[in-house]
Amino acid sequence: MRLAARLLLCMALSLGGAAAAQGPQSAELAKQARSGNSKALEELQQLAGQGNVLALHHLGLMHVEGKGVARDEARAVELFRRAAEQGHLPSAHNLAVLLERSSGELRDADAALYWYRYAAERGYARAQTGLGRMLADGTGTAPDLQEARAWFEKAAAQGEPHGTYRLGMLYLEGRGVERDEAKAAQLIRTAAKGNDRDAQHQLAVLLSTARGVQRDDREALLWLRKAAAQNHREAQYLLAVVYAHGLYGVQPDAAVAAEWLRRSAKQGYAPAQYALGVAYYSGRGVPRDAHEALGWLVEAEKNGHPEAIEAMKELRERRKASGK
């Protein structure tokens, strides 16, 4: 799994803070084990072997992160499942995340839906969002916008930022509800203040296009920077555009623009990969480097960027015609 995908997976998992507060022994052992304390790891494994739900939960997280133990998502699934079967809701949520987002044999959308629903029906806000998202997107099931909205509303009522954001997007797009851009902007702002990076990016877009709010480029820049700092690849790309063209009142800076392009491109965002390739070809913000330019254009082509596909097609035809 790519680094960016692993980061997204780790961000989606629940640390189970409330449960950890009820089990300081397991939490402390996990903290020490993450830093390489072999004795703490052995004690944590012993507790997990005895079926201690908090030990199972923390050890599962460690196997996802690869801290103190080897990265092993299959082992994490096993540990989270054992804790979830004992009614531990953060583990049920994490199990659903892994079953939904892992690759290969671990992926199981039906089981993910089951565990999201299990935790959601018992009031776990992040699982309510996860279930709503799968229902809204039609992931592993037929789309059901009405039920999705109901789960997003439950999550939002508990102050869960991403559920609040997803509810806002339904109102913004008019999906399953009457379009209401002002209400959407209000919900998205609430989620952005809750540090949801998707909401921060979307709020920046709303502020710069005056959808549901008055236009405010200065505030748009603030939220765009917040989202970019949280590795939101589209926000990073847009921030690069801002610096490349001197938008939102900033001074044009090709070098800063290239750096944000690089951060976005490394996360597999095709428009950033193409733009970074062009920057290397023209020497804009970076030294001219034909090898780097070609490499990023190839990556953008792999990710389906139309201009990169056309550019690479033309380059191959030229090479063929020249016999190289």
Buried (B, 14 or more C-beta within 10 A) or exposed (E): BEEBBBEBBBEBBBBBEEBBEEBEEBBBBBBBBBEEBEEBBEBBBEBBEEEBBBBBBBBBBBBBBBBBBEBBBEBBBBBBBBBBBEEBBBBBBBBBBBBBBBEEEBBBBEBBBBBBBBBBEEEBBBBBBBBBBBBBEEBBBEBBBEBBBBBBBBBBEBEBBBBBBBBBBBBBEEBBBEEBBEBBBBBBBBBBBBEBBBBBBBBBBBBBEEBBBEEBBEBBBBBBBBBBBBBBBBBBBBBBBBBBEEBBEBEEBBEBBBBBBBBBBBBBBBBBBBBBBBBBBEEBBBEEBEEBBBBBBBBBBBBEBEBBBEBBEEEEEEEEEEEE
